[in-house]
């Protein structure tokens, strides 16, 4: 009987799965959270400063979360000597699902906290709700990243470029 192994990132795994620690998943999620937080805060500041409404401000914040999330991953991959085009592909493969989950959760939390989006940048309510939203998004996204990495997806595609 023939027994097949699938290789992911230079490792053999049964059915494309490998053991992933919670620490590794948390580290990948923290990386994602950093890019998302930079983009979200910048988007909220810009949208609020320009007097935009909630939907436009959230749209800008989400777009910038993706930009900064991908940029942080690309920075490390480019540093490893990978070309720009391949670095973009690696970042898209590594971060897209994680960023989507994080953005849906943290923006959902912001929308359900009464008065958070209307509170404004000088309000403790806004910043407290945002910190809470990021914490909830982190907790929800860690198991998603653990599942993805265990299947050779998500941040697993970046590990080949880390030295």
Helices and strands as residue ranges (DSSP letters): E 6-8, E 11-13, G 14-16, H 22-49, H 54-79, H 84-112, H 124-150, H 156-159
